């Protein structure tokens, strides 16, 4: 009964759920959260989820079953403590979810997943593929500032200065407008 009222609280814009550890993944796998997805859809409560690539098929089923549920997948669903080829080996699993219009991808903490230094050339092709597949309107920037292996400005500049294939308006859409629109954040 309280769930629908949560969104009315000042500062409550959505939920963040992490399924990146086995004990948390089990909640997603065994269906114990089925009611959460239905309630969030009904209340118009967006959910940001941290999910490993191996469980994206479950997110696909949830998004299909709840087409008005707004889901944001954090960190390009990359696994912590993986870098470069090991981190992006299953990246196509993420791209398959572009068919679900209620899924947005958060390109956050990306410098954490490469051994390279700024301007992180290894990341460029994956950002481009995500942007081409989901479209700029379904890609959201994020920093994950507390664990960045670079400066904040380098994380920002990756999207504002180093991706020449983005249109003149894409950085503003990806870095600001999508977040505001999906979370109804004034």
C-alpha positions in Angstrom: 0.0 0.0 0.0 2.9 2.4 0.7 4.7 1.7 -2.6 2.5 4.0 -4.7 3.1 6.9 -2.2 6.9 6.6 -2.1 7.2 8.5 -5.4 5.4 11.4 -3.8 8.1 11.9 -1.2 10.5 14.8 -1.9 13.7 13.4 -3.6 12.2 9.9 -4.3 12.7 9.5 -8.0 13.0 5.8 -8.4 14.5 2.6 -7.0 18.1 1.1 -7.3 18.4 -2.6 -7.1 21.7 -4.5 -7.2 21.9 -8.1 -8.4 25.6 -8.4 -8.8 26.3 -10.9 -6.0 25.1 -14.5 -5.9 22.8 -14.0 -2.9 21.2 -11.0 -4.6 21.1 -12.6 -8.0 19.0 -15.5 -6.5 16.2 -13.0 -5.8 16.0 -12.2 -9.5 16.4 -15.8 -10.7 13.8 -17.4 -8.5 11.1 -14.9 -9.1 10.8 -13.6 -5.5 10.7 -10.0 -6.9 7.9 -10.5 -9.4 5.6 -8.4 -7.3 8.1 -5.6 -7.2 8.1 -5.3 -11.0 4.3 -5.2 -11.1 4.0 -2.7 -8.3 6.7 -0.4 -9.7 5.0 -0.5 -13.1 1.6 0.4 -11.6 3.1 3.2 -9.5 5.2 4.6 -12.4 8.4 4.0 -10.3 11.5 3.7 -12.5 14.0 1.0 -11.4 17.8 1.2 -11.9 19.3 -2.3 -11.8 22.8 -3.6 -11.6 22.6 -7.0 -13.3 25.4 -9.1 -14.7 25.3 -10.0 -18.4 24.5 -13.6 -17.6 21.1 -12.5 -16.1 20.0 -10.1 -18.8 17.6 -12.8 -20.2 15.6 -12.4 -17.0 15.5 -8.6 -17.4 14.3 -9.2 -20.9 11.4 -11.3 -19.6 10.6 -8.7 -17.0 10.6 -5.8 -19.5 8.4 -7.8 -21.9 5.9 -8.7 -19.1 5.8 -5.2 -17.8 6.0 -2.8 -20.8 5.3 0.3 -18.8 8.0 -0.4 -16.2 10.9 1.9 -16.8 14.2 -0.1 -16.3 17.6 1.5 -16.4 20.5 -1.0 -16.6 23.6 0.4 -14.8 27.2 0.2 -15.9 26.4 -1.4 -19.3 25.8 -4.5 -17.0 29.5 -5.1 -16.7 30.9 -7.2 -13.9 33.0 -5.6 -11.2 36.7 -6.4 -11.3 36.8 -7.2 -15.0 38.6 -5.2 -17.6 38.6 -4.8 -21.4 37.9 -8.1 -23.3 36.9 -9.9 -20.1 34.4 -7.1 -19.2 32.9 -6.7 -22.6 32.9 -10.3 -23.8 29.1 -10.7 -23.5 28.3 -7.1 -24.5 26.0 -8.4 -27.3 23.6 -9.7 -24.6 23.0 -6.1 -23.6 22.4 -5.0 -27.2 19.7 -7.6 -27.6 17.6 -5.8 -25.1 17.3 -2.7 -27.3 14.1 -4.3 -28.7 12.4 -3.5 -25.3 11.5 0.2 -25.5 11.2 0.4 -21.7 14.9 -0.3 -21.1 17.5 2.5 -21.0 21.2 1.8 -20.5 23.4 3.8 -18.1 26.9 4.3 -19.3 28.3 4.8 -15.9 31.7 3.9 -14.4 33.0 2.9 -17.8 36.6 3.9 -17.1 36.6 1.3 -14.3 36.4 -1.4 -17.0 39.5 -0.7 -19.0 43.3 -0.7 -18.3 43.6 2.3 -20.7 43.9 5.8 -19.5 42.0 8.8 -20.8 40.6 9.1 -23.5 39.9 5.4 -23.0 40.0 4.4 -26.7 38.9 0.8 -25.9 35.6 2.0 -24.7 34.7 4.1 -27.7 33.5 1.2 -29.9 31.2 -0.1 -27.2 29.7 3.3 -26.5 29.2 3.7 -30.2 27.5 0.3 -30.5 25.2 1.0 -27.5 24.3 4.5 -28.9 23.6 3.0 -32.4 21.5 0.1 -31.0 19.6 1.9 -28.2 19.7 5.4 -29.7 20.9 8.4 -27.8 17.5 8.8 -26.2 18.0 5.5 -24.3 21.5 6.0 -23.2 22.3 7.7 -19.9 25.6 8.9 -18.6 26.8 8.4 -15.0 30.1 8.8 -13.3 30.2 6.4 -10.3 32.5 9.1 -8.9 33.5 7.2 -5.7 35.4 4.5 -7.7 36.6 6.2 -10.8 40.2 5.5 -11.8 40.3 8.9 -13.5 39.3 12.5 -12.8 35.7 13.5 -12.9 36.4 15.9 -15.8 38.0 13.0 -17.8 34.8 11.0 -17.3 32.7 13.9 -18.5 35.0 14.7 -21.4 34.8 11.1 -22.6 31.2 11.9 -23.7 31.5 15.6 -24.4 34.9 15.8 -26.2 36.1 12.4 -27.3 33.3 10.8 -29.2 33.2 12.6 -32.5 30.5 10.4 -34.0 28.0 11.9 -31.5 25.8 14.7 -33.0 26.0 18.2 -31.5 22.9 17.5 -29.4 23.7 13.9 -28.3 26.0 14.8 -25.3 23.3 16.9 -23.7 20.7 14.2 -24.3 22.9 11.5 -22.9 24.4 13.4 -20.0 21.3 15.4 -18.8 18.0 15.2 -20.6 17.5 11.4 -20.4 18.0 11.3 -16.7 15.6 14.1 -16.2 13.0 12.6 -18.5 13.1 9.0 -17.3 13.0 10.0 -13.6 10.6 12.9 -14.2 13.2 15.0 -12.5 12.5 18.7 -12.7 
